[in-house]
Amino acid sequence: MKRIAKIKYFVMFACIPYFGGAQPKEQDTLRVNLIQALEIALSDNPTIKIADKEIQRVDYSKKNAWLGLLPSLSGTAQVGKYLVPASMNLAGMTIDLPTDFTATMGVSLSLPLFAPALWHTIQMTTLDMQLATEKAYASKITLRNDVTKAYYNLLLAQDSYRSLQEGYNTAKENYEQAKRRFELGLAAEYDYISAEVQLNNLLPSLLQVENGIAQAKMYLKVLMGVNSVVPLAVEGSLAEFEVGVAQAAASRRVSLLQNTDLRQLDIQQQVLNKSLHLQRTQRMPVLAAFGSYNYSGTGNKAAQSFMNPSQITPASTEWYGQGLIIGLQLNVPIFNGSSNIIKEKQIKLQGAELELQRDYLQSSLTLQAYTAIDNMSKSAKQMESAKNGIDLAVKGYTISNKRYETGAGTMLELQSAALALTQARLSYYQAVADFLTANADYEKIIGDWRIIY
């Protein structure tokens, strides 16, 4: 009974919003084009936010290194109380001293005058800032590439769905035409059955593309940093990006001066060079100016006089300063084994490894850039061929349809013409998507931040 009562209460409270009229509103659809999608991604994607935080962290490190040039001031204080009286041995006699407590205070100041390691450390933090900035730029380049290709893939899925939908509508018209002709006795039953089979065979493809559209939208929302429950709609079609394709493919040149991966390796090479100089400063002297001032005191309890035991020395506290001292301090390393030499050799080997890595990366990127240009040229040619194929397929379907209506053609001929038209449209959109994807990869390789289309 208790369980039934809980269920009743749950149902009652669950229905309150509907009874009260507070039904949730349908969330507005987010409609974006390519530029808007990139702007949202560059402002809301967590990867970009992390890169910005890293720049702030390195900036604090740089400021901290500069603070090493400022003088450092420190103070010390100590107070102690005697729990057991201090004693003194004099002429075979142990005499307790009346000291009750001691206290000392001091202030010291230090200022580096010649510190090569400090200057090299400051220069390294500047390079660290450049490297962090370049990494943040690389994150934007990568995110732009991912968002652009995800946007194109979504357009491809939508255009493919429209092409399949047009093919489905054509197959439906052929089915209805074959059905009417079969009912009038003008066509064989095979035509009617064949048209229905073709119509049913297109449904799984439509459902598959619908699922692909949903997944493409979900992936694009993840890249943009948009909540997955927000409805998303992208504007445009792949056909809108066709303008200037042939000229764009012919104008591409391979230049890796702006490639962010190579620039990061160059900065890392500079960091290693500074690390080598920093390691060599371990054999250099360090000169610093210093100053100190100490103040101390003691407290004595009342006690008998040492010279006259009948006389009582009253309790007293005495404070005295030890004066202000200023000067120069020179620290000269004399011998530290071979530790510095071994570390310098390690840094040199790291530099040689980094140089080999850069040469290999440059060769790989050059190959990728030429491959992207070749893919763009091939896709441009396929695009032109597919456009001609669409025109011919439309003409062929029109002729086949007229032939079937007049009884001169067959249903198989009409179905083949409809299928050829659908495939021609799909091939065209696929060629456009391949070109745009290759162009996006090319822009990422050369480090081009411009949005050409």
C-alpha positions, 0 to 999 in steps of 0.5 A: 500500500505504501508503494502504491501511495508513493506512485500516486504522489509521484504521478500527481507531482509530475502532472502539476506542470501540465495542469498548471500550464507551465509546459516547457517551450520548444528551444529555438533552433540555432541557425549558422553558416560556416563563418558563424560556426567558426566564430562560435567554436573559437569563443566557446570550444574548451580547447581554445579556453585551455590554450588561453589559460596556458598563455596567462600561466606563462605570462605569470611565469615571465613576470615572476622571472623579471621580479628576480631583478628587484632587491630582496628584503627579508627579516628574522626574529628569535626569542628564547627563554631559559628553562634551566639557568645558564651556568659558568665554570670559574676557578673550579666553581659552577656559578648560575648566571641570572640570564632569563631570556635572549632575543635577536632581530635582523633585516637583510637586503640583497640585490643582484648586480651581475647574474648571467643565469637570471638574464638567460632565464628571463629570455627563456620565459619570453620564448616560453610565451612565444611558444604558448602563443604559437600553441594557442594559434595551432589549436585555433588552426586545428579547430578551424580545420575540424569545424570546417570539415564537419560543416562540409560533411553535414552539408554533404549529408543534407544534400545527399538526403535531398538527392535521395529524396528526389530519387525516392519521389521519382521512384514513387511517381514511376510506381504510381505510373506503373500501377495505373498502367497495370490496372488498365492492362497496358503494362505487365505485372512485373513492371508494377512489382519492380517499381514497388521493389525499387521504391522500398529499396530506397527507404533504408538509404534515406533512414541511414542518411537521416542518422548520418545527419543527426550524427554530423550535427552532434559532432559539429555541436561538440566542436562548437561548444554548443549544448547537445540539446540545442537544435542546430541547422546549417545554412546553404548547400555544397553547390554554393561553394563551387564558384572559383573551384578550378581557379582556386585549385590552380593557384595553390602553392606550397609554402611552409613559412606559416606552418605552426608545427614548424614554427613551434619546433623553431621556438623549441630550438631557440629554447634549447640554445638558451638552455645551453647558454644558461647551463654555461653560466653555471661556470660564471661568477655571480656578484650581488650587493648586500646589507644587514642590520641586527638588533639583540637583547638579553633579560636578567633576573634579580640575583646575588652579586658575584663579587659581593654575595650580600648585594642583590643585583636587580632584574634588568633588560639590555638591548643593543644593535650590532650596526648596519653592514653593507657590501659586495658578495662574489660567488665564484664556482671553482670545481664541480666535477664534470656535471656542467660539461655533461649537461651541456652535451645532453642539451646539444644532443637534444638540439641535434634530435630536434633539427632532424625531427624538423627536417623530417616534419618539413618533408612530410608536410610538403608531401601532404601539401602536394597531395592536397593540391592534387586531390583538389585538382582531381575533385575539380575535374570530377565536379565538372564531369559530374555536372555534365553527367547530371545534365545528361542523366536528366535528359536521359530520364526525360526520354525514358519517361516519354518512351515508357508513357508511349509504350516504347520503353520498359520499366527497367529502362526507366528505373536505370535512368532514374538511378543514373540521375540519383547517382550523378547528383550524389557524385557531384556533391561528393566531388564538391565535398572532396574538394572543400575537404582537401582545401581545408587540409591544405590551409591547415598545412600552410597555416593559412588563417583566411576563410576563402569561401 
